[in-house]
Amino acid sequence: MKAQASEIYEIKEIFGSRLVGTKIEYHVKWKGWPLSDATWEPAAHLDGSAELIAEFEQAQSETKQTKAK
């Protein structure tokens, strides 16, 4: 979840990742917000979202395995 000015935003989906320097960032679609408002967030900003991150990473791993065949 993303917190700013005492507001908490709920993640709908993580649909991308990238490496910035040595840190990973995730492309986050926020619940109730259009895709155009998706943001790149460092993993450290996504406290409490370990399950969503794990689901995304698992899906990425499966996609890479499928493409390798």
N, C-alpha and C positions, 0 to 999 in steps of 0.2 A: 504494500500500500504506500501511497505517496502522501506525505503530510506537508501542508504549506499553510501558514497563517491559521493554524488551529483547525484546518479542514483535512479530512482523510478521504482519499480517493481509492476506490476499489478497482483492482485489476480485472479486466474481462479476459484478456488473452496476452500471452507473450508470443510474438510472431517473428522475432529475429534476434540476432546477437552479433556483436562485433567486438573486436579487441582494440582498445584505445590505450596505446602505450603498453603497460603490463596489466591493465584492468579490463574486465569484461563488462560490456553494457548490453542491456536487453531492450528491444523495441517493444514498448508496452502500449496496448490498446486499453483505454480506461473505460470502465462500465459507465454507461450513460453519456458518453462523449463520442463524437464522430471520429472515424479513422484519421481524418485530417488533423486531429488533436493528439494523435499518438506521439509519444516522446521516447527518446533514448535515455535510459536510466542506469546508473551504475548499480551493480548487485547490492552494494551497501545501502542503497536507498529503498530496497525492496524487502525490508524486514517483514517477517511473517508470511512471505511468499515462497518459501522453500519448496512446497509441493508443486506450485505452478512452474517454477524454474526446473524442477526435476522432470516434470511431464514434458516440458519443451525440449530439454536436453535428450530425453529418451526418444522423442519423436525425431529429433535431428539425427540421432545415432541410427535409428531404423531406416531413415531416408538414405543416409550415406551407405549403409549396408546393401540396400536394394539397388542403388545406382552402381555399386561395385560389381554386381553380379552380371 
